Amino acid sequence: MHEFTSHETGSRCEAGASARRLRRLRGSASLRALRREHHLRVDQLVQPIFVVERESDAGPVPSMPGVMRHALASIPEAIDSIAKSGVRSVLLFGVPATKDEQGSSAWDEEGVVPRAVRLLKRAAPGVTVMTDVCLCAYTTHGHCGLVDGGRVLNDESLVGIARMAEAHAAAGADIVAPSCMFDGAVAAIRASLDGGGHGDVGILAYAVKYASAFYGPFRDAAGSSPRFGDRRTHQMDPANGDEALAEAGQDLAEGADILMVKPGLPCLDVVRRLHEAFVGVPIAAYQVSGEYSSLVAAAERGWIDLRSAALESLVALRRAGAGIIVTYFADRVGRWLDEAEAGS
Ligand code: PBG
């Protein structure tokens, strides 16, 4: 029997006699399956969809290979293929034909998102339709709300944010997802939905959203980059962890049904802390555009295997405590899981 001495502790161990041999349960695919703690399921994933009002804006997103900007006319076809992949929830982002200082096309009931919601609901009534609620794609300056003297206003912006949510609910959205990180946005939306007879419409709050460098490709896709300044006066400082609990607690108290953390992989600790602090509240994580594009770009260079790296990132989010994951890979995961299973 092999013996060794740990020089650190000075204690002698008999490796062969050790009662614990963790490798024992890794010896075959079926044992690994038996021992597996966390699983990725396609119906826990949410597929983001970009929809453009102007047909000429449709097409592939150069900084997000594999992701499209859909014209309204192609929405039924797009949802058909998403539903076939097993994904049962989508998150809509609109790209309007017109922008102004206030972002008023955001609450137009005939605007791009309400129209897309109606098309989605007609084509796939069983699919949960979520809509992003933020003004940045609708304002000429690209900020998430009203701007005065270079400052992004909070309370004054909530009126437009609540009207936008209301327009989405009226079109048939199941869940609205405020991503602006303005104080009081969830309460304002809840009051407006309830007042408008949309008490059943839920709120997925981007409760913990960092001012992250990983949103770049999304801003290309949504045409939502700020013309000046940045979003650091309302999105969170990536150096902060405790503050995430304050943000999440606040949104929950204001009526959020689901709490989301964003970005995903850089925030595994935050996902875990929310999962433990808010037992029973669904926690979502958003694997954002920059995470997606980094993986795709490295895979295009042959440096990583896209399927394994994507699945590993997603199961890591599950392990951290995310019950729901928003990911641009959603519609590929079902096929990947089958392939990975077959090859294991
Ligand atoms: C809108 C919004 C953004 C994202 C989701 N909603 C961009 C931002 O805050 O600048 C980012 C999503 C992604 O990067 O995939 N405010």
Boltz pocket constraint, residues with backbone or C-beta under 6 A from the ligand:
constraints:
  - pocket:
      binder: B
      contacts: [[A, 132], [A, 134], [A, 136], [A, 144], [A, 179], [A, 180], [A, 214], [A, 215], [A, 216], [A, 217], [A, 218], [A, 219], [A, 224], [A, 231], [A, 287], [A, 288], [A, 289], [A, 290]]
      max_distance: 6.0
